[in-house]
Amino acid sequence: MKYEVVIGLETHVELSTKSKIFCACGGHSEANEPNDCVCPACCGMPGMLPVTNRHAVELAVQAGIMLNCKINQYATFDKKSYYYPDLPCAYQITQWFHPICTEGYVDVPTKSGTSRIGIKQIHMEEDAGKLVHDDWADVTYVDFNRTSVPLIEIVSKPDFRSAEEVLNYLDKLKSMLRFGGISECEEGAMRCDVNISIRPEGTEELGVRSEIKNMSSLASIERAIKYEVARHTDALERHTETLVQETRRWDDMKNRTFAMRNKETAADYRYFPDPNLMPVVVDDAWLAEIKNSMHATIEEKTAEFTGMGLSAQDIASLVSERKLCDIFDAVVASGRKPTDTAAWILTDCAGILRRGGKVIGELDIAPEALSYIIGMVDEGKINRGVGKKVLSAVIEKGVSPEQYIKEQALDAKVDESLILETVRNVLTENTKAVADYLGGKEKALQSLFGGCMKVLRGKGDPAVIRELLVKEIEKLR
């Protein structure tokens, strides 16, 4: 019998806020030691009341707009009751009855076309703490730094039919949220629960569902889906086990899932409205303000860059990082050519970063500094080689390009008489290279040109040097 895979995802995304969702503590990424980014409120001390982070609400609404959701202008917070050591209050503040966003969709590219994945809802909630197991000492420590860090949970409909769709959806989600400034989506900031079942092809009734918790690696998610599909198929075809609705965990080392507990239902969590938090009312004025503050989407920037004449490869590289787009936009706004600016960022800056063991996403340069260097080259005040030297100093040492050029006397004009004298000296000292060139070996000219540049320390105009070099050699025929 042929079976159809049915998958739904619950994707937890950490929001890029400066403080937690219900208190003023900084996000857990600011912590240096366990439990050094906590306060009585997020530790669950009696009598401490939560206060909603306005920016967290705005980011949740922006995520909903990006995912084509309906924005519910009346939303509430609820208590989800369960006991676990990393949850200090023995409940999690979430949204059950009135989530912030509902009924959206994402179009996901696949090998066979485009699949539309429905979004059931996006709701806000607080994260739990972290358990650190010390097997040597046979103890478990609790780190509350992550407690109450703001999350959105993006709940898809069970519209996935393959691991390919799941991976492409998560990859697109990550790109959209990073580019929109919603979340960094790195180092555990994006985690996924995979709900999976199988059913005979052509039927509508869902099979017994397994939930695989807290997956953060795309490679692990793909392997876990393949494993579960095989496990469910064996259970139905060969009666290897009786399937039950349960929560499972993935073991990367053993390359399989293991049962954790029976899957809880809504009744198990005893949801009820949180009496300590007022409803969130997103009126028309606030909604308009949120929409106006949003970054352009990847699709909008791609269309804009295409209109500037950039190649598809350059566009893909720029939109991979919001920071690169911001630098590019600012430099172009200062009057530099788009294609030249893209080349400086994606070739010259990237090369300097690679030399230092970094990637292009780590580029940290003021747009004004890059624009100044490009302008000096365009105006012929320095040549391209000197421009790259200045760029290296700016990126690696954080110097001012104006000051560096002045201190190194890199903007000094070399008059034509000095260039001519240098050319003649180089020709006199390299008679074999001259003879090779006159004999038809074009590469010999590059050797002579390099000798001139070395003597002039890169200060001469390359075009003038080459022109004089050819002219003087021709006189020797």
C-alpha positions in Angstrom: 0.0 0.0 0.0 1.2 3.5 -0.8 1.2 6.0 2.1 1.1 9.8 2.2 3.2 11.7 4.7 1.4 14.5 6.6 3.5 17.0 8.5 2.8 20.1 10.5 5.4 22.4 12.1 5.4 24.5 15.3 8.4 26.9 14.8 9.6 28.8 17.8 11.5 32.0 17.0 13.3 34.2 19.5 12.5 37.8 18.9 15.2 40.5 18.5 14.4 42.6 21.4 16.7 44.3 23.9 14.8 43.0 26.9 12.6 40.0 27.9 8.9 39.9 27.1 7.6 40.6 30.6 10.4 42.2 32.5 13.4 44.6 31.9 16.1 42.0 31.9 18.3 41.8 28.8 18.0 38.9 26.4 19.9 35.7 27.3 22.5 36.5 24.6 23.7 39.3 26.8 24.4 36.9 29.7 28.0 36.0 30.5 27.4 33.5 33.3 24.5 31.2 34.3 21.7 33.1 36.0 23.3 36.6 35.7 20.5 38.0 33.5 17.5 37.4 35.7 15.3 39.3 38.1 12.6 38.4 40.6 9.9 38.7 37.9 11.4 36.2 35.4 12.5 33.9 38.3 8.9 33.6 39.4 9.3 35.3 42.8 5.9 35.8 44.6 4.2 39.1 44.1 6.1 40.1 41.0 3.9 41.2 38.1 4.6 40.9 34.4 4.6 43.9 32.0 4.3 43.3 28.3 7.2 44.4 26.0 5.7 46.7 23.4 8.5 46.0 20.9 7.8 42.2 21.1 4.2 42.8 20.1 5.4 45.0 17.1 7.8 42.3 15.9 5.1 39.6 16.2 2.7 41.8 14.1 5.5 42.4 11.5 6.0 38.6 11.3 2.3 38.1 10.7 2.3 40.7 8.0 5.2 39.1 6.3 3.5 35.7 6.4 0.2 37.1 5.0 -1.7 36.6 8.3 -4.8 38.3 9.6 -3.7 40.6 12.4 -6.0 40.3 15.4 -6.3 43.7 16.9 -7.5 42.2 20.2 -5.1 39.6 21.7 -4.8 38.2 25.2 -2.2 36.2 27.2 -3.0 32.9 28.9 -1.4 30.6 31.4 -0.3 27.1 30.2 0.1 25.0 33.3 2.8 22.3 33.5 5.6 21.5 35.9 9.2 21.3 34.8 12.3 22.5 36.6 13.2 25.1 34.0 9.8 26.8 34.4 10.0 28.7 37.7 6.3 29.6 37.9 5.1 26.1 36.9 3.2 27.7 34.1 4.2 29.4 30.8 2.6 32.7 29.6 1.4 32.1 26.1 -1.6 32.9 23.8 -4.3 30.3 23.5 -7.7 31.9 23.3 -6.8 35.1 21.3 -3.5 34.8 19.4 -2.0 37.9 17.8 -2.1 36.5 14.2 -4.1 33.9 12.3 -4.8 32.4 8.9 -1.7 33.2 6.8 0.4 31.3 4.2 3.8 30.9 2.8 4.6 29.9 -0.8 7.5 27.4 -0.8 9.5 26.6 -3.9 10.0 22.8 -4.6 11.4 20.8 -7.5 7.9 20.2 -8.8 6.7 23.7 -8.5 5.4 25.9 -5.6 3.6 24.6 -2.6 1.4 26.9 -0.5 1.7 26.1 3.2 -1.0 27.4 5.4 -0.3 29.2 8.7 -2.9 28.4 11.4 -1.6 31.1 13.8 1.3 33.0 15.2 1.2 33.5 19.0 3.5 35.2 21.5 4.9 33.4 24.5 7.8 33.3 26.9 10.7 30.9 26.6 11.6 28.5 29.4 15.0 28.2 31.2 17.7 25.7 30.3 18.7 22.5 32.1 22.4 21.6 32.2 23.1 18.0 33.0 26.4 17.1 34.6 26.7 13.3 34.3 30.0 13.2 36.1 28.6 14.8 39.3 25.1 13.2 38.7 23.4 16.6 39.1 21.3 18.9 36.9 21.7 22.6 37.0 19.1 25.2 36.0 20.0 28.4 34.1 17.2 30.9 34.1 18.9 33.4 31.7 16.6 32.3 28.9 13.5 32.3 31.0 10.9 34.9 29.7 12.9 35.6 26.5 10.2 36.6 23.9 9.2 34.1 21.4 6.7 33.8 18.6 5.4 30.3 17.7 4.5 29.9 14.1 2.0 27.1 13.8 1.6 25.7 10.3 -1.4 23.7 9.0 -0.6 20.0 8.2 0.2 20.9 4.6 3.6 19.4 4.2 3.9 16.2 2.2 7.7 15.8 2.1 10.9 16.5 3.9 11.9 18.8 0.9 8.9 21.0 1.6 9.7 21.2 5.3 13.4 22.2 4.7 12.5 24.8 2.0 9.8 26.3 4.2 12.2 26.6 7.2 15.0 28.0 5.0 12.6 30.6 3.5 11.2 31.4 7.0 14.7 32.0 8.3 15.7 34.2 5.4 12.5 36.3 5.7 12.7 36.8 9.5 16.4 37.6 9.5 16.0 40.1 6.6 13.1 41.7 8.3 14.9 42.2 11.6 12.4 39.9 13.4 15.0 37.4 14.7 18.6 36.3 14.2 17.4 32.7 13.9 20.8 31.5 15.0 22.3 29.5 17.9 19.0 28.0 19.1 17.0 31.2 18.3 14.9 29.1 15.9 13.6 25.7 17.0 11.1 23.5 15.5 8.6 20.8 16.7 7.8 18.4 13.9 4.3 16.7 14.0 4.3 13.8 11.6 1.9 11.0 10.6 1.2 8.8 7.6 -2.1 7.7 5.9 -3.1 5.6 2.9 -2.9 7.7 -0.3 -6.3 9.1 -1.3 -7.7 9.2 2.3 -8.5 12.2 4.3 -8.4 10.9 7.9 -5.1 11.7 9.7 -3.0 8.9 11.1 -1.5 8.6 14.6 0.7 11.6 15.2 4.2 11.8 16.7 5.7 15.1 17.7 9.5 15.4 17.6 10.5 18.2 19.9 13.1 21.0 19.8 14.8 20.4 16.4 17.2 23.2 15.3 19.3 21.6 12.6 17.9 21.2 9.1 20.0 18.1 8.5 18.7 16.5 11.7 15.1 17.4 10.8 15.4 15.7 7.4 16.9 12.5 9.0 14.2 12.5 11.7 11.4 12.8 9.2 12.8 9.9 7.2 13.2 7.8 10.3 9.7 8.5 11.5 8.2 7.7 8.1 10.0 4.4 8.1 8.9 3.6 11.7 5.2 4.5 11.0 5.2 2.5 7.8 6.8 -0.6 9.5 4.2 -0.3 12.3 1.3 -0.3 9.8 2.7 -2.9 7.3 4.6 -5.3 9.5 3.0 -4.6 12.9 6.4 -4.0 14.5 4.7 -1.8 17.2 1.4 -0.1 18.1 1.5 3.5 17.2 0.4 6.0 19.9 0.1 9.7 20.0 3.3 10.8 21.8 6.2 13.2 22.1 9.6 12.0 20.9 13.1 13.2 20.9 15.7 12.9 18.2 19.2 11.4 19.0 21.8 12.6 16.5 24.3 10.1 17.6 22.0 7.1 17.3 20.2 8.5 14.3 16.7 7.6 15.7 13.9 9.0 17.8 13.0 7.9 21.3 9.7 8.2 23.2 9.6 10.9 25.8 6.0 11.0 27.0 2.4 10.7 25.8 1.3 13.8 23.9 -0.6 16.2 26.1 -3.9 17.7 25.1 -5.2 21.2 25.7 -7.1 19.9 28.8 -3.8 18.7 30.3 -2.4 22.2 30.2 -5.4 23.8 31.9 -5.3 27.0 29.9 -6.9 30.0 31.5 -6.6 33.8 30.9 -3.7 35.5 32.8 -5.3 38.0 35.2 -2.0 39.9 35.6 -1.7 41.0 31.9 -4.0 43.4 30.1 -5.3 42.5 26.6 -3.2 43.8 23.7 -5.2 46.1 21.6 -3.5 47.0 18.2 -5.6 49.9 17.0 -5.6 51.2 13.4 -3.0 53.9 14.2 -0.6 51.5 15.9 -1.0 49.0 13.1 -0.2 51.6 10.5 2.8 52.7 12.5 4.1 49.1 12.6 3.6 48.7 8.8 5.4 51.9 8.1 8.4 50.9 10.2 8.9 47.6 8.4 12.0 46.9 6.3 11.5 46.1 2.6 11.1 42.4 2.0 13.6 40.2 0.1 11.3 40.2 -2.9 11.1 44.0 -2.9 14.8 44.5 -2.6 15.4 41.9 -5.3 13.2 43.8 -7.7 14.8 47.1 -6.8 18.4 45.7 -7.3 17.4 44.1 -10.6 16.3 47.6 -11.8 19.7 48.9 -10.9 21.4 46.4 -13.3 22.9 44.1 -10.7 23.5 40.5 -11.7 21.4 37.7 -10.2 24.4 36.4 -8.3 25.2 39.8 -6.8 21.6 40.3 -5.8 21.4 36.9 -4.1 24.6 37.7 -2.1 23.4 41.2 -1.0 19.9 40.0 0.1 21.5 37.2 2.1 22.3 39.7 4.8 20.2 42.8 5.8 23.4 44.5 6.9 24.9 44.3 3.3 21.7 45.8 1.8 21.9 48.7 4.3 25.5 49.4 3.5 24.9 49.1 -0.2 21.8 51.4 -0.1 23.7 54.1 1.9 26.7 54.1 -0.5 24.6 54.2 -3.6 22.5 57.1 -2.0 25.8 59.0 -1.6 26.2 59.0 -5.4 28.2 55.9 -6.2 27.4 53.6 -9.1 25.3 50.5 -8.0 27.4 48.0 -10.0 30.7 49.5 -8.7 29.4 49.5 -5.1 28.3 45.8 -5.3 31.8 44.9 -6.6 33.6 46.7 -3.8 31.3 45.0 -1.2 31.1 41.5 -2.6 34.6 41.2 -4.0 37.0 43.5 -2.3 35.4 43.6 1.2 34.7 39.9 1.1 38.3 39.1 0.1 39.7 41.1 3.0 37.3 39.4 5.4 38.2 35.9 4.1 41.9 36.7 4.6 41.1 37.2 8.3 39.0 34.1 8.6 35.6 35.9 8.5 32.5 35.8 6.2 30.8 38.6 4.4 28.0 38.8 7.0 30.6 40.0 9.5 31.4 43.1 7.4 31.5 46.2 9.7 32.3 49.3 7.8 30.7 52.8 7.8 29.0 53.4 4.5 30.6 56.9 4.5 34.1 55.3 4.7 33.4 52.9 1.8 31.8 55.7 -0.3 34.9 57.9 0.3 37.3 55.2 -0.9 35.2 54.5 -4.0 35.0 58.2 -4.7 38.8 58.7 -4.4 39.3 55.9 -7.0 36.6 57.1 -9.3 38.1 60.6 -9.3 41.6 59.3 -10.0 43.1 60.6 -6.8 44.2 57.1 -5.9 44.3 54.0 -8.1 42.4 50.8 -7.4 45.3 49.0 -5.8 45.8 51.9 -3.3 42.0 51.9 -2.7 42.1 48.2 -1.7 45.0 49.0 0.6 43.0 51.7 2.3 40.0 49.5 2.5 42.0 46.8 4.2 43.2 49.3 6.8 39.6 50.5 7.4 38.2 47.0 7.8 41.1 45.4 9.8 42.2 48.4 11.9 39.1 50.6 12.0 41.1 53.7 10.8 39.7 56.7 9.1 40.3 56.5 5.3 41.0 60.2 5.0 43.5 60.2 7.8 45.1 57.0 6.5 45.5 58.3 3.0 47.0 61.5 4.3 49.4 59.8 6.8 50.7 57.4 4.1 50.9 60.1 1.4 48.8 57.9 -0.8 47.0 60.7 -2.5 50.2 62.4 -3.7 50.1 63.0 -7.5 53.0 61.6 -9.4 53.8 63.9 -12.3 54.3 62.4 -15.8 58.0 63.3 -15.9 58.7 61.1 -12.8 56.7 58.3 -14.4 58.6 58.6 -17.6 61.9 58.6 -15.8 60.8 55.4 -13.9 59.7 53.7 -17.1 63.0 54.4 -18.8 65.0 53.1 -15.8 62.9 49.9 -15.6 63.4 49.3 -19.4 67.2 49.8 -19.1 67.4 47.3 -16.1 65.2 44.7 -17.8 66.5 44.3 -21.3 65.5 40.6 -21.5 61.9 41.4 -20.7 61.9 44.2 -23.3 63.4 41.7 -25.9 60.7 39.1 -25.0 58.0 41.7 -25.5 59.4 42.9 -28.8 59.6 39.2 -29.8 55.9 38.8 -29.3 55.6 37.7 -25.7 52.8 39.8 -24.4 53.2 38.6 -20.8 56.6 40.4 -20.6 54.8 43.7 -20.6 53.0 42.8 -17.4 56.4 42.1 -15.8 57.7 45.5 -16.8 54.5 47.2 -15.7 54.8 45.5 -12.3 58.4 46.8 -12.0 57.2 50.3 -12.6 54.5 50.1 -10.0 56.9 48.7 -7.5 59.3 51.6 -7.9 56.4 54.1 -7.8 54.9 52.3 -4.8 51.5 52.2 -6.4 51.1 56.0 -6.6 51.1 56.4 -10.3 48.1 56.3 -12.5 48.1 52.7 -14.0 46.7 53.9 -17.3 49.4 56.6 -17.7 52.2 54.1 -16.7 51.0 51.5 -19.2 50.6 54.1 -22.0 54.2 55.5 -21.5 55.6 52.0 -21.1 54.2 50.9 -24.5 55.3 54.1 -26.2 58.9 53.9 -24.9 59.2 50.2 -25.9 58.0 51.0 -29.4 60.9 53.5 -29.7 63.3 50.6 -29.3 62.1 48.6 -32.3 
